[in-house]
Amino acid sequence: MTAPTDPALREALASYLLALADDELIIGHRLSEWTGLGPIIEEDIACSSMAQDELGHSLTYHRLRKSLGVEEDPDTLNFTRPPEQFLNALLCELPRGDYGFTLVRQTLYDLAEFTRLEAHAESSSWEELAEASRKLMQEEKYHLAHGEAMTRRLATATDESRRRIRDAFHELFPYALGLFEPLPQEELLVQAGIKPGEKELMDRFLDRLDGFLEGTDLEVPAIRSLEGGWEPKVRPVFGGRKGEHTEHLAKLLGAMQMLVREHPGAQW
């Protein structure tokens, strides 16, 4: 299928792509905060490299929006919007925390992102989205391999490292479920075959997470339903897809947007 022509469907798709672009932008910014501060030089480089990739993924979603006829400039959107106009999940905006916190957050995010990209690549009726997802998966599989290796290593090492990974996992898990908060027009996208429903994507994510945690003392805080899906034992932290954010996003944007706001119209 080429780009949809129905106005309501195009609007729904543009909002979906903006939410994904915002996720990538904000978590990429958080990763960039480790540049020069990593616990070892290899992790310093890894965080910086992954931050660049996430920002590139954000730009990919903006390019897809442009193919729908959306003329909003990504730089203008990213550097001038107030917090309530961002659609990123709350997981992405939480403060950097310690290295264990960042590692667990990024691993949960990458598991969710890879699951979403895989679904787009396999079955999206909009070929442009399917093709872009196949390309992004090539980078994302390296993020996922890094996160899985380091998280499993620390989750099975010393008492201190296991405690930090365990505490971060239990704090972040409800926020990770927030990556699957449906947008108001989701049903239009599902009916058009552009994407699966967010509940289906969440179930796929939890399947993958269940396998990943095998061999550690962590387990998915959810139970399998009779239908084969999952019922989380905790309430997902939603709100970001509706522009309802924590105070942390305002602080992040204050730093990210400062120069543009102080020098409007300047050429860089």
Backbone as a ProteinNet text record, in pm:
[ID]
protein_1_A
[PRIMARY]
MTAPTDPALREALASYLLALADDELIIGHRLSEWTGLGPIIEEDIACSSMAQDELGHSLTYHRLRKSLGVEEDPDTLNFTRPPEQFLNALLCELPRGDYGFTLVRQTLYDLAEFTRLEAHAESSSWEELAEASRKLMQEEKYHLAHGEAMTRRLATATDESRRRIRDAFHELFPYALGLFEPLPQEELLVQAGIKPGEKELMDRFLDRLDGFLEGTDLEVPAIRSLEGGWEPKVRPVFGGRKGEHTEHLAKLLGAMQMLVREHPGAQW
[TERTIARY]
83.9	0	87.9	50	118.3	66.8	115.7	70.9	-80.7	-149.1	-294.9	-342.7	-459	-515.8	-628.7	-687.7	-795.1	-741.2	-799.6	-745.4	-736.6	-838.4	-836.9	-726.4	-706.7	-602.3	-463.6	-447.2	-319.1	-285.9	-386.8	-365.3	-326.7	-394.5	-363	-221.4	-182.8	-49.5	57.6	31.5	128.1	148.5	42.9	54.2	133.6	108.1	181.3	330.3	364.3	505.6	570.5	495.2	550.2	578.3	488.8	511.6	639.5	659.4	780.4	904.6	893.6	1006.6	1042.4	942.1	967.1	1032.2	987.6	1052.4	1202.2	1235.5	1375.5	1457	1398.3	1468.4	1500.4	1401	1418.8	1509.9	1494	1583.2	1724.2	1734.4	1866.7	1936.6	1859.8	1917.5	1964.8	1883.6	1923.2	2051.8	2061.4	2183.8	2303.8	2284.1	2396.6	2453	2375	2422.7	2533.5	2555.8	2664.9	2797.4	2795.1	2918	3023.2	3134.5	3241.9	3225.7	3114.5	3086.8	3067.8	3082.8	3059.8	3150.4	3103.1	3182.5	3313.8	3314.5	3437	3430	3544.1	3545.8	3459.8	3452.4	3371.2	3223.2	3176	3036.1	3011.3	3110.9	3101.9	3078.7	3158.7	3146.9	3015	2975.3	2851.2	2730.8	2724.4	2611.8	2608.3	2723.6	2729.8	2688.3	2734.3	2699.5	2550.6	2494.3	2351.1	2267.4	2314.9	2243.6	2233.7	2343.9	2342.2	2243.6	2242.4	2149.8	2005.1	1973.1	1834.6	1792	1881.1	1848	1827	1905.5	1886.3	1753	1713.1	1583.3	1470.3	1487.2	1386.5	1370.6	1482.3	1477.1	1409.6	1429.3	1363.2	1211.9	1160.6	1015.2	966.7	1047.7	1008	1006	1097.8	1097.5	973.3	931.7	808.7	689.1	688.7	580.8	578.9	697.5	704.3	645.3	664.4	608.8	456.3	399.3	253.8	204.1	296.1	258.9	270.4	325	345.1	468.1	452	560.7	632.4	601.7	666.2	814.9	899	1043.4	1082.2	1156	1192.8	1265.2	1360.2	1432.7	1338.3	1248.2	1152.7	1065.2	1017.3	934.4	1011.1	1131.7	1206.2	1257.7	1289	1353.6	1261.7	1134.1	1042.7	915.2	881.7	757.6	765.8	656.5	652.1	631.1	655.1	645.8	512.6	401.5	270.8	241	326	306.6	394.1	475.3	553.8	470.7	491.2	411.4	494	614.7	699.1	645.5	674.2	640.8	725	669.7	736.7	867.4	880.6	1005.9	1125.1	1108.4	1221.3	1272.3	1185.9	1222.9	1273.9	1264.8	1311.3	1458.2	1502.2	1642	1739.6	1862.2	1965	1986	1989.2	2012.7	2154.8	2177.8	2310.2	2320.3	2436.8	2457.1	2360.8	2334.7	2242	2103.4	2058.5	1927.6	1922.9	2025.4	2030.5	2034.7	2113.8	2127.7	1994.5	1926.1	1797.7	1694.4	1689	1594	1619	1745.3	1774.6	1743.6	1769.2	1740.9	1590.8	1512	1367.1	1317.7	1373.3	1333.2	1368.9	1489.3	1531.9	1452.3	1417.8	1331	1196.6	1140.7	1012.3	1025.3	1131.4	1149	1169.6	1252.4	1276.1	1146.8	1067.5	938.7	848.3	845.1	760.7	812.5	943.2	1000.2	976.7	992.6	971.1	828	731.7	591.7	566	622.1	609.3	668.8	788.8	861.5	789.3	726.7	662.8	525.9	450.4	309.5	248.2	323	260.4	213.6	91.1	37.5	97	161.2	227.8	373.3	406.8	538	651	626.4	731.5	770.1	672.1	700.3	767.9	722.1	783	930	959.5	1097.3	1185.9	1136.6	1215.3	1241.9	1144.3	1160.5	1265.2	1267.8	1370.5	1510.4	1525.1	1656.1	1692.5	1597.4	1626	1657.8	1598.5	1625.5	1772.3	1837.8	1978.7	2065.7	2032.1	2104	2054	1922.5	1863.4	1906.1	1935.9	1976.3	2109.1	2194.1	2320.6	2295.9	2202.5	2165.1	2114.2	2029	1967.1	2070.8	2162.5	2267.6	2353.7	2386.1	2465.7	2389.7	2264	2185.5	2163.2	2132.6	2110.8	2237.4	2349.5	2476.3	2514.2	2508.3	2550.1	2450.7	2321.3	2221.8	2230.3	2240	2250.9	2380.5	2486	2614.8	2603.9	2544.5	2533.7	2424	2322.2	2213.2	2253.1	2370.1	2415.2	2555.2	2599.7	2737.1	2737.3	2780.2	2794.2	2658.7	2653.3	2530.1	2489.1	2588.6	2559.6	2503.9	2567	2519.6	2382	2359.3	2228.5	2120.1	2151.7	2054.5	2019.1	2121.4	2095.7	2012.8	2046.4	1969.7	1827.2	1810.9	1676.6	1593.1	1651.9	1577.2	1537.5	1630.4	1600.4	1490.7	1497.4	1398.3	1258.1	1244.2	1111	1060.2	1149.3	1106.9	1064.1	1135.7	1114.8	1008.9	979.1	887.1	752.4	686.5	558.2	573.7	688.4	713.3	737.2	802	823.3	690.1	594.5	461.5	397.7	437.5	384.6	425.3	525.8	561.4	448.6	354.9	245	112	120.8	-0.4	-60.1	-184.5	-242.7	-276.3	-258.5	-301.6	-452.1	-516.6	-662.5	-713.2	-638.7	-685.9	-626.6	-583.4	-514.6	-597.6	-727.7	-810.7	-806.6	-794.9	-785.2	-661	-548.8	-423.9	-429.6	-493.3	-505.3	-594.9	-708	-800.7	-738.5	-650.6	-583.8	-465.5	-433	-322.4	-185.5	-180.4	-52.7	29.9	-34.9	33.1	-60	-4.1	-88.9	-135.4	-233	-275.8	-166.8	-169	-65.2	-68.9	-187.8	-195.6	-123.4	-139.5	-69.2	81.8	125.2	268.2	322	244.5	287.2	304	211.5	221.4	347.7	377.1	499.2	624.5	621.8	733.5	752.7	644.8	655.8	700.4	661.9	714.4	866.5	913.9	1058.3	1130.1	1071.3	1131.4	1136.4	1033.7	1030.3	1148	1175.4	1289.5	1422.2	1429.4	1553	1589.2	1489.8	1515.2	1549.5	1535.3	1566	1712.2	1735	1870.7	1911	1824.3	1848.1	1747.4	1758.7	1661	1547.6	1535.2	1426.1	1316.6	1194.3	1084.7	987.4	913.3	817.5	704.2	677.8	567.4	432.4	400.2	275.8	243.1	118	77.4	14.4	27.5	-31.8	-182.8	-255.6	-400.7	-438.2	-563.5	-609.9	-598.9	-603.9	-594.5	-450	-353.9	-213.6	-141.6	-213.5	-149	-98.4	-75.3	-22.9	-113.8	-122.1	-191.5	-90.3	-40.5	59.1	5.4	95	58.6	68	122	135	63	25.4	-44.5	56.1	37.3	126.8	121.5	235	239.8	215.1	91.8	50.8	47	22.7	7.3	87.7	206	293.6	233.6	157.2	97.1	-12.4	-54.8	-155.1	-91.7	41.1	108.9	114.5	87.6	93.4	228.3	316	454.2	494.3	608.7	666.7	741.7	782.7	862.3	998.9	1039.6	1171.5	1181.3	1071.9	1077.5	1099.3	1033.9	1052	1197.8	1262.3	1403.3	1491.9	1461.7	1539.1	1526.1	1403.7	1382	1442.9	1445.2	1508.2	1653.9	1722.3	1862.9	1876.6	1790.6	1802.8	1765.7	1669.8	1616.8	1675.5	1764.2	1809.4	1868.1	1962.2	2029	1932.9	1845.3	1751	1654.7	1613.1	1520.3	1588.2	1715.5	1787.6	1829.3	1842.9	1887.2	1792.9	1665.8	1570	1611.8	1600	1633.1	1779.1	1864.4	2007.8	2038.8	2139.6	2184.4	2304.9	2302.1	2409.5	2496.5
-119.5	0	125.1	222.6	351.1	432.3	554.9	639	653.7	638.2	646.9	784.7	786.4	913.2	963.1	874.1	916.3	1014.2	1133.1	1235	1188.8	1119.9	1075.1	973.4	883.4	782.6	846.4	942.9	1012.8	1087.1	1150	1221.6	1124.8	1009.8	909.1	856.8	833.3	781.8	885.7	1011.1	1117.3	1129.4	1115.3	1121.1	1002.3	885.9	765	781	829.6	848.6	955.4	1058.8	1162.2	1105.2	1020.5	958.7	875.2	797.5	715.4	802.9	909.3	1001.4	1066.6	1103.6	1165.8	1067.3	941	839.3	835.2	828.5	813.7	938	1054.1	1179.2	1189.7	1164.3	1186.5	1081.3	954.7	855.2	871.1	917.5	945.8	1055.9	1158.8	1266.5	1212.9	1128.2	1072.1	989	910.2	831.6	921.9	1032.5	1123.1	1183.3	1182.7	1238.1	1153.4	1033.5	949.2	974.8	1058.2	1085.1	1145.5	1077.3	1121.5	1077.2	1007.3	969	818.5	740.3	596.7	529.9	420.4	353.9	296.5	256.5	216.2	276.2	288.7	360.2	292.2	157.4	86.3	123.6	139.6	175.1	322.6	405.6	546.6	555.6	481.8	482.8	421.5	311.6	243.6	335.3	403.9	493.8	608	663.3	773.2	726.6	608.3	554.3	525	463.1	431.9	559.1	662.3	789.7	845.7	840.3	887.3	807.1	675.1	590.2	627.8	647.7	679.2	812.3	909.5	1036.9	1018.6	930.2	899.3	830.7	743.1	677.1	779.6	876.8	981.8	1056.2	1087.8	1158.4	1073.1	941	852.2	864.2	867	880.8	1016.7	1120.8	1251.5	1249.8	1177.1	1166.2	1092.1	991.1	920.6	1014.3	1100.2	1197.1	1292.6	1329.9	1420.1	1353.1	1222.3	1151.6	1147.9	1176.3	1186	1327.4	1417.9	1556	1648.1	1596.9	1681.3	1767.9	1897	1988.5	2045.6	1997.2	2049.2	2013.7	2112.2	2091.6	2022.9	1911.8	1840.4	1927.4	2011.4	2096.1	2194.4	2252.8	2345.7	2274.8	2155.8	2078.6	2045.1	1995.4	1945.1	2056.1	2171	2275.5	2389.9	2383.4	2491.6	2443	2316	2267.7	2269.9	2301.9	2288.8	2142.1	2104.9	1964.1	1898.1	1970.5	1908.4	1871.2	1915.2	1877.5	1758.9	1709.4	1589.4	1465.5	1360.4	1237.9	1118.1	1141.2	1029.5	961.1	831.3	756.6	808.3	798.8	854.5	783.3	656.7	584.3	662.7	725.4	788.8	913.2	980.5	1110	1101.6	984.8	973.5	1011.6	1069.2	1111.7	997	1032.1	935.1	826.6	863.4	765.5	711.3	598.2	536.8	449	388.4	311.3	193.5	127	14.9	56.4	173.2	226.4	250.8	316.5	344.5	215.7	119.5	-6.6	-80.7	-90.8	-161.5	-86.7	46.4	123.3	102.3	111.1	98	-41.8	-143.2	-279.8	-301.5	-252.9	-264.5	-187.5	-68.8	10.9	-60.5	-114.5	-181.5	-308.1	-382.3	-499.1	-457.4	-349.2	-300.9	-246.5	-171.3	-112.8	-220.7	-319.2	-426.5	-502.3	-524.6	-592.8	-514.5	-384.3	-299	-296.6	-278.4	-275.2	-407.7	-516.8	-649.4	-663.7	-615.9	-623.2	-538.1	-417.7	-333.1	-403.6	-456.6	-516.6	-638.1	-714.1	-838.7	-817.5	-718.9	-719.3	-582.6	-472.7	-343.1	-331.5	-285	-266.4	-144.7	-56	60.1	22.3	-5.9	-60	33.5	162.4	257.6	241.3	216.7	192.5	57.3	-43.4	-176.3	-172.5	-103.1	-96.4	-18.3	93.5	171.1	88.8	11.8	-70.5	-178.5	-236.3	-338	-279.2	-155.8	-90.2	-57.1	-5.3	29.5	-94.1	-206.9	-330.8	-370.1	-334.9	-371.4	-302.7	-180.1	-112.1	-157.8	-174.1	-202.9	-339.5	-433.8	-566.1	-559.2	-462.5	-445.6	-380.2	-285.5	-227.7	-337.6	-422.9	-527.5	-628.6	-664.8	-759.4	-701.5	-572.3	-506.4	-504.8	-462.2	-451.4	-585.5	-687.7	-820.4	-874	-858.3	-911.9	-842.9	-709.5	-636.5	-653.5	-653.3	-668.8	-807.2	-909.1	-1045.6	-1062.4	-999.5	-1009	-951.1	-832.2	-767.9	-829	-887.3	-949.1	-1083.1	-1132	-1262.1	-1252.7	-1130.7	-1111.1	-1097.5	-983.6	-963.6	-933.2	-941.1	-906.1	-762.2	-672.5	-531	-508.7	-569.2	-548.9	-611.5	-726.5	-791.6	-706.6	-648	-563.8	-442	-378.7	-257.7	-289.3	-398.7	-437	-473.1	-546.8	-586.8	-464.1	-370.8	-250.9	-167.5	-152.2	-74.5	-142	-273.5	-346.9	-327.7	-342.3	-330.1	-186.1	-89	51.1	84.5	30.9	71	-10.2	-130	-216.7	-149.1	-84.6	-18.7	90	158.9	261	197.3	80	11	-27.4	-68.2	-98.3	26	143.8	268.6	294.5	222.3	233.3	184	108.1	50.6	120	245.3	324.9	356.3	319	345.6	492.5	537.9	672.2	671.3	787.1	790.2	728.9	744.7	695.3	559.2	482.6	356.4	262.7	253.9	156.1	177.5	303.3	330.1	264.7	271.9	214.3	61.5	5.1	-141.1	-192.3	-126.1	-169.4	-160.1	-61.8	-45.4	-140.9	-216.1	-310.3	-246.3	-121.4	-50.7	-99.5	-136	-182.5	-273.8	-360.6	-434.8	-342.9	-388.3	-314.1	-312.5	-211.6	-199.2	-315	-369.2	-483.9	-604.6	-626.6	-736.2	-713.9	-590.9	-561.5	-580.4	-541.4	-561.7	-710.9	-793.1	-936.9	-994.1	-948	-994.1	-951.7	-829.4	-778.3	-862.2	-894.9	-972.9	-1115.5	-1170.7	-1301.7	-1295.9	-1191.7	-1177.5	-1151.2	-1069.9	-1039.6	-1164.4	-1245.9	-1369.4	-1459.8	-1473	-1553.6	-1491.3	-1360.1	-1290.6	-1307	-1308.2	-1315.5	-1455.7	-1554.6	-1691.9	-1701.9	-1765.1	-1779.7	-1669.9	-1569.2	-1464.8	-1484	-1404.2	-1412.7	-1312.4	-1260.7	-1171.1	-1247.9	-1201.6	-1261	-1152	-1179.6	-1081.6	-1064.9	-941	-918.4	-923.9	-1040.2	-1058.4	-1206.9	-1239	-1379.1	-1399.8	-1521.2	-1552.4	-1571.1	-1513	-1528.4	-1659.1	-1697.5	-1820.8	-1813	-1691.5	-1672.4	-1675.2	-1685.7	-1691.5	-1559.8	-1451.4	-1321.5	-1304.2	-1179.8	-1149.6	-1051.9	-1068	-972.9	-919.8	-796.6	-741.9	-734	-756.8	-746.1	-602	-514.9	-374	-290.2	-171.2	-81.3	-10.4	-17.5	57	205.9	272.3	417.1	483.5	526	591.9	743.9	813.5	959.2	1030.4	976	1044.4	1062.9	963.8	973.2	1080	1126.9	1234.5	1367.3	1372.5	1496.9	1523.2	1419.7	1434	1380.3	1470.6	1433.8	1466	1410.8	1442.4	1575.2	1625	1748.3	1727.7	1601.9	1574.1	1613.5	1602.2	1638.9	1788.5	1868.5	2013.6	2051.8	1985.7	2014.2	1971.1	1854	1806.3	1902.1	1943.1	2034	2170.9	2211.1	2338.7	2340.4	2228.3	2218.1	2202.7	2118	2087.1	2205.9	2285.1	2393	2529.8	2537.4	2665.6	2756.2	2705.3	2790.8	2841.4	2753.2	2794.4	2900	2883.4	2980.4	3114.7	3109.6	3234	3306.7	3232	3291.7	3247.9	3287.2	3244.3	3291.2	3200.1	3235.4	3227.9	3196.9	3189.5	3071.2	3086.6	2978.8	2911	2777.2	2705.1	2635.2
0	0	0	-80.2	-79	40.2	54.4	164.8	160.8	273.3	273.9	230.7	169.5	121.7	211.4	290.5	379.8	483.2	495.6	587.1	732.7	781.1	920.9	944.7	848.3	860.9	853.3	764.7	754.5	883.9	942.4	1068.1	1179.9	1185	1286.6	1268.7	1144.4	1116.2	1147.9	1116.1	1146.7	1297.7	1375.7	1522.2	1575.1	1519.3	1560	1533.7	1416.1	1380.6	1468.9	1504.9	1591.8	1730.9	1780.9	1911.6	1910	1804.4	1794.9	1780.2	1701.7	1685.6	1819.1	1896.7	2026.6	2123.5	2122.1	2205.3	2176.7	2048.6	2008.4	2045	2022.9	2053.2	2202	2286.3	2429.6	2491.6	2454.1	2512.6	2455.8	2331.7	2276.7	2354	2392.9	2473.8	2608.4	2671.9	2800.8	2787.3	2683	2661.8	2642	2572.3	2544.6	2672	2779.5	2906	2968.7	2913.8	2963.7	2890.5	2788.1	2713.6	2806.8	2819.4	2907.8	3051.7	3082.6	3221.5	3238.9	3132.4	3141.5	3244.3	3306.2	3410.5	3358.1	3230.9	3160.9	3021.4	2956.7	2829.3	2724.1	2729.8	2631.3	2644.2	2768	2788.1	2758.7	2782.3	2743.2	2592.4	2517.3	2370.9	2326.8	2391.9	2354.4	2373.7	2487.3	2512.9	2412.1	2381.4	2284.8	2146.3	2107.2	1975.8	1965.6	2070.1	2067.2	2068.6	2138.6	2138.7	1997.4	1923.2	1784.9	1701.1	1721.3	1646	1675.1	1802.8	1838	1775.9	1774.1	1710.7	1560.5	1501	1359.5	1334.3	1425.9	1412.3	1421	1510.6	1522.6	1390.5	1327.7	1199.6	1091.9	1096.5	1001.8	1012.5	1133.8	1151	1101.9	1119.9	1067.4	914.1	853.7	707.2	658.1	732.6	696.7	708.5	809.8	823.7	703.3	658.2	542.7	419	406.6	290.8	294.5	412.8	424.6	393.2	365.9	337.6	456.7	568.9	686.8	663.2	667	633	754.6	872.6	993.3	993.6	1016.5	1020.8	1151.7	1146.5	1269.9	1371	1325.9	1420.2	1489.8	1413.1	1472.5	1574.8	1539.9	1631.7	1760.3	1743.4	1858.6	1949.8	1892.7	1971.6	2012.7	1976.3	2014.6	2081.8	2069.1	2131.6	2284.2	2350.8	2496.6	2534.4	2660.1	2700.8	2668.6	2686.1	2666.9	2522.4	2429.3	2289.4	2248.7	2340.5	2313	2343.8	2265.4	2278.2	2323.5	2371.9	2414	2538.6	2549.1	2669.6	2785.8	2906.8	3024	3056.8	3016.9	3039.9	2988.6	2872.4	2804.2	2876.1	2950.4	3007.5	3150.5	3214.6	3352.7	3361.3	3472.7	3484.2	3461.7	3431.8	3393.3	3497.6	3623.9	3729.1	3724.4	3794.1	3788.3	3663.7	3643.8	3521.6	3512.7	3626.7	3625.7	3581.2	3627	3588.4	3437.9	3386.1	3242	3161.6	3206.1	3133.6	3127	3239.9	3241.5	3157.9	3171	3090.7	2941.9	2901.1	2759.5	2708.7	2791.3	2748.9	2733.1	2828.4	2815.5	2692.9	2672.2	2556.2	2426.1	2419.1	2296	2269.4	2374.3	2356.9	2297.6	2350.8	2301	2158.4	2133.9	2000.1	1894.9	1926.4	1829.1	1801	1904.6	1887.1	1793.5	1810	1724.8	1580.7	1565.6	1431.2	1358.2	1429.5	1370.8	1321.3	1400.7	1359.9	1235.8	1232.8	1113	991.1	1009	896.8	841.6	929.3	887.1	823.6	872.3	830.2	802.4	812.5	788.7	644	626.9	491.5	422.2	498.7	438.8	415.6	292.7	260	300.2	294.7	332.1	479.7	564.4	705.6	725.3	652.6	663.6	621.7	513.2	464.2	560.3	611.1	707.7	833.2	877.4	997.2	976.3	857.9	829	838	793.9	801.6	946.7	1022.4	1161.5	1244.9	1211	1285.2	1277.6	1168.5	1152.9	1257.5	1294.6	1402.4	1539.1	1548.5	1678.6	1732.6	1644.6	1693.8	1769.2	1734.1	1806.9	1943	1948.8	2078.1	2170.2	2114.3	2194.1	2241.7	2154.9	2194.1	2306	2296	2400.1	2531.9	2528.5	2650.8	2717.7	2638.2	2694.4	2759.8	2691.5	2744.8	2875.2	2877.7	2996.8	3112.3	3080.9	3187	3249.5	3166.9	3220	3299.4	3252	3322.9	3463.6	3475.1	3605.9	3692.7	3627.7	3703.4	3763	3726.6	3778.5	3838.3	3871.2	3920	4071.9	4123.6	4268.1	4331.8	4462.8	4533.5	4505.2	4500.1	4475.7	4335.5	4235.2	4098.2	4078.9	4139.3	4127	4192.9	4308	4375.5	4291.2	4234.3	4155.4	4030.6	3963.7	3845.2	3884.2	3992.3	4037.8	4074.3	4149.7	4190.4	4068.6	3975.8	3854.8	3773	3762	3682.9	3739.9	3871	3931.3	3926.9	3934.8	3923	3781	3682.7	3543.9	3470.5	3518.5	3443.7	3414.9	3511.2	3477.9	3372.2	3373.1	3271.6	3134.5	3132.5	3004.7	2941.5	3023.1	2969.3	2909	2958.3	2904.2	2760.4	2709.7	2568.3	2478.8	2537.5	2460.1	2490.2	2531.7	2550.4	2413.6	2389.9	2257	2238	2116.7	2079.9	2054.3	2060.4	2045.3	1914.9	1805.2	1675	1639.3	1739.9	1710.5	1623.7	1648.6	1578.4	1427.3	1383.4	1239.7	1180.8	1252.3	1203.4	1203.7	1303.8	1311.9	1200.1	1179.7	1074.9	936.3	916.9	787.8	771.3	875.9	868.4	876.1	919.9	926.8	1045.5	1153.4	1273.4	1352.3	1437.5	1530	1643	1720.2	1836.8	1942.5	2027.7	2130.5	2230.4	2259.1	2349.9	2289.2	2161.4	2095.5	2099.1	2075.3	2081.8	2223.3	2324.2	2461.9	2492.3	2446.4	2469.2	2403.1	2282.7	2214.5	2291.2	2340.7	2420.9	2546.6	2616.2	2739.1	2710.9	2597.5	2557.2	2543.6	2476	2455	2587	2672.3	2801.5	2889.5	2885.2	2963.9	2927.8	2798.9	2757.2	2796.2	2787.3	2821.8	2968.8	3056.9	3201.4	3249.7	3164.5	3204.6	3248.1	3361.6	3413.4	3509.5	3529.1	3628.6	3741.7	3848.3	3956.5	3937.4	3814.8	3779.8	3707.6	3720.3	3645.3	3603.4	3496.5	3445.9	3547.5	3593.7	3688.5	3616.7	3561.4	3486.6	3485.1	3459.8	3448.4	3311.2	3261	3131.2	3146.2	3053.8	3053.7	2985.6	2997.6	2934.2	2782.4	2729.5	2583.4	2533.9	2626.1	2585.9	2593	2622.5	2638.1	2780.5	2818	2951.6	3023.7	3154.2	3240.5	3341.6	3322.8	3416.3	3558.2	3654	3795.6	3844.6	3762.3	3798.4	3693.8	3732.2	3640.6	3549.6	3416.8	3327.2	3355.4	3341.5	3360.5	3225.6	3205.6	3082.5	3103.3	2995.4	2999.1	2892.9	2861.2	2766.9	2629.3	2582.4	2448.1	2442.2	2559.1	2566	2604.6	2611.3	2647	2795.7	2876.5	3022.2	3070.3	3114.4	3142.6	3286.1	3324.8	3454.2	3444.9	3560.9	3561.8	3496.8	3481.8	3426	3278.1	3204.5	3062.8	3047.4	3129.5	3120.2	3144.7	3240.3	3268.3	3151.9	3096.3	2981.9	2864	2833.5	2721.2	2747.7	2875.4	2907.6	2866.3	2888.3	2848.5	2698	2638.3	2496	2407.9	2450.8	2367.8	2400.5	2497.5	2549.9	2442.5	2364.4	2266.1	2159.6	2111.1	2007.2	2060.5	2184.7	2242.8	2271.3	2308.4	2336.4	2209.4	2097.6	1971.1	1858.2	1863.8	1761.3	1623.3	1527.4	1388.8	1354.7	1453	1424.4	1332.3	1250	1160.4	1222	1231.8	1298.6	1195.5
[MASK]
++++++++++++++++++++++++++++++++++++++++++++++++++++++++++++++++++++++++++++++++++++++++++++++++++++++++++++++++++++++++++++++++++++++++++++++++++++++++++++++++++++++++++++++++++++++++++++++++++++++++++++++++++++++++++++++++++++++++++++++++++++++++++++++++++++++++++++

